[in-house]
Amino acid sequence: MTDTHRLAHVSFTVTGESLRPEFWSAYFGVVPDFSAVKGERFTTPSGQLSSVPGRTGVWAVRSEIVIRSDTLEPHLRYLLARLRLPRSDLRQVLADNGARMRFLCYWDNESGDRVPDVPADIRVMVAAMGGTVEIDEYR
């Protein structure tokens, strides 16, 4: 593993047409790493103002800067702890707000011999809360 390029990291996102980032920040008690409101310009990860308005609302936190691991499990467990998940009311809160949630896992597999390590207990927990775990694999 190098400090310049990690082979795995995870983003947790809540998205929705009428999403208001301040609601989700209050709900989770966390300041997002990225947020956008549909129809409004937003600050990009590079710190620039977007040239076009957001296509949907987004509230996101990432593990990439904090966790130094080339496997997914430490990244997922960090986000679960940071967001204090599971939450018994999250499925209903998402539905009430017309929102969706997902854990998007970046997985660098240039060698072709790496297998993503998403533990079954995390997949079951996320599904029970109404979310998904997705792997974005790069070769």
C-alpha positions in Angstrom: 0.0 0.0 0.0 1.3 3.5 -0.8 0.3 6.8 0.6 -0.4 8.2 -2.9 -2.9 5.6 -4.2 -5.0 3.4 -2.1 -6.7 0.4 -3.6 -9.9 0.7 -1.7 -12.1 3.4 -0.1 -15.8 3.9 0.6 -18.3 6.8 0.3 -21.6 6.8 2.1 -24.3 8.9 0.2 -27.8 9.9 0.7 -29.4 11.3 -2.5 -32.8 12.7 -3.4 -34.6 15.2 -5.5 -35.6 17.4 -2.5 -32.6 16.5 -0.2 -31.6 19.2 2.2 -28.0 18.7 3.4 -28.6 20.4 6.8 -31.3 17.9 7.6 -28.9 14.9 7.1 -26.1 16.7 8.9 -28.4 17.1 12.0 -29.7 13.6 11.7 -26.2 12.0 11.6 -24.5 14.6 13.7 -21.8 14.8 11.0 -20.6 17.5 8.7 -20.5 16.0 5.2 -17.4 15.8 3.0 -19.6 16.8 0.1 -23.1 18.1 -0.4 -25.2 19.5 -3.1 -28.8 20.7 -3.5 -30.7 20.0 -6.8 -30.8 23.0 -9.0 -28.0 24.9 -7.1 -24.4 25.3 -7.9 -22.1 23.6 -5.4 -18.4 23.4 -4.4 -16.7 20.6 -6.1 -14.1 18.3 -4.3 -11.4 20.5 -5.9 -12.8 23.5 -4.2 -14.2 25.2 -7.3 -17.8 26.3 -7.8 -19.6 24.0 -10.2 -20.3 25.3 -13.7 -23.7 23.7 -13.7 -26.3 23.2 -10.9 -26.7 19.9 -9.1 -28.8 17.3 -10.9 -30.0 15.8 -7.6 -29.4 16.4 -3.9 -26.4 14.7 -2.3 -25.1 14.3 1.2 -21.8 12.3 1.4 -19.1 11.3 3.8 -15.9 9.4 2.8 -13.4 7.1 4.4 -10.5 7.8 2.0 -8.6 10.4 4.0 -9.0 8.7 7.4 -8.6 5.0 6.8 -5.3 3.6 5.3 -6.3 0.2 4.1 -6.5 -1.5 0.7 -9.4 -3.6 1.9 -13.0 -2.5 2.2 -14.0 -3.8 5.6 -12.0 -1.1 7.7 -13.5 1.6 5.5 -17.0 0.3 6.0 -16.6 -0.2 9.7 -15.3 3.4 10.1 -18.3 4.9 8.3 -20.7 2.7 10.3 -19.2 4.0 13.5 -19.0 7.6 12.4 -22.6 7.6 11.3 -23.7 5.6 14.4 -25.3 2.8 12.3 -27.4 0.9 12.4 -30.4 3.1 13.2 -33.8 1.5 13.5 -35.6 4.6 12.1 -33.4 5.2 9.0 -35.5 3.2 6.5 -38.5 5.3 7.5 -36.6 8.6 7.5 -35.3 7.9 4.0 -38.8 7.1 2.8 -40.3 10.2 4.5 -37.7 12.3 2.7 -37.8 10.6 -0.7 -34.2 9.7 -0.3 -31.9 6.7 -1.0 -28.7 5.7 0.7 -25.8 3.6 -0.5 -22.2 2.7 0.4 -20.2 3.0 -2.8 -17.0 1.0 -2.6 -14.1 2.0 -4.8 -12.1 -1.2 -5.6 -8.9 -1.0 -7.6 -8.3 -4.4 -9.2 -5.7 -3.8 -11.9 -4.0 -7.0 -11.0 -7.3 -8.9 -11.5 -6.7 -11.1 -8.5 -8.3 -9.0 -5.7 -11.7 -9.9 -4.3 -13.8 -7.2 -2.5 -14.3 -8.0 1.2 -17.8 -6.8 2.2 -18.8 -8.8 5.2 -22.2 -10.4 5.2 -23.3 -8.7 8.4 -22.7 -5.3 6.8 -24.7 -6.2 3.7 -27.6 -7.5 5.8 -27.5 -4.4 8.1 -27.5 -1.9 5.2 -30.3 -3.8 3.4 -32.4 -3.8 6.6 -32.0 0.0 6.8 -33.1 0.4 3.1 -29.7 0.9 1.5 -27.3 -0.8 -0.8 -23.6 -1.7 -0.9 -22.2 -1.2 -4.4 -18.7 -2.1 -5.7 -17.2 0.2 -8.3 -14.4 -2.0 -9.6 -11.5 -0.6 -11.7 -9.2 -2.8 -13.8 
